[in-house]
Amino acid sequence: MNLIIDVGNSSIKAAVFQDAKFLRSYVFPFEKFSEKFQEIKKEYPKIAFSILSSVVKDTSEIEKILQKDTDLFVLDEKTILPFINKYASPQTLGKDRLALVAAGSLKYRNENSLIIDAGTCITFDFKNSKNEYLGGAISPGLQMRLKALKYFTAKLPLVELDENIPLIGDSTQNSILSGVLNGVAAELDGIIDRYKTDYKYLTIILTGGDTQILSKRVKNGIFANPNFLLEGLNYILEFNKTQ
């Protein structure tokens, strides 16, 4: 049984897998890790392996906790991957992006696939039909754009996301939401269309915290999978068990 730990910019996501089967996921603050780990182990005492992926520099305390009760794999630039990595600077490549491409390799190994992760940042990662990862793009996420409008202007407010926003905003709040939400949706559609021009057969996967709100606005056909990154980490763990 595997425990998957993804330490992000704003929270920790965890999941339990039995081999390749997803059982349950959790989201909790960084400072609650020790407490939540004990709860998870109590619920699933057969957890024997774990994998840690982090975009945060210092995870030493988390590693110590995991090493006491599990056989721990830490995802880094030296980890053996189930795809060919052609990124020019692999040492700077986010571990979350590696996990997303691994999931693409697991589910769409012989297909051109564009994986879009809509979280703190919006990342685009492309894997071709030869199972080669070529790279992608990084763009500000929804919350980052909303905060930028607040903190880089004198009078614009910080507004909460709302799904039911028309194209034409009838107030300052709705104008901000229309600009951010419709702008991001147009950005996604535009980038997808450019990939489709170069790669006729293309599978598009949308994942991340803002999947639900964006999937309703993107015109291009997509597969929405909120657990895609966790599935990729589990695949990397299973792949490395056999090496």
Secondary structure, DSSP 8 states (H G I E B T S, - for coil): -EEEEEE-SS-EEEEEEETTEEEEEEEE-GGGHHHHHHHHHHH-TT--EEEEEESSS--HHHHHHHHHHSEEEE--TTS--SSEE--S-GGGS-HHHHHHHHHHHHHSTTSEEEEEEESSEEEEEEE-TTSEEEEEEEEE-HHHHHHHHHHTSSS-------S---SS-SSHHHHHHHHHHHHHHHHHHHHHHHHHHH-SSEEEEEESTTHHHHHTT--S--EE-TTHHHHHHHHHHHHHHT-
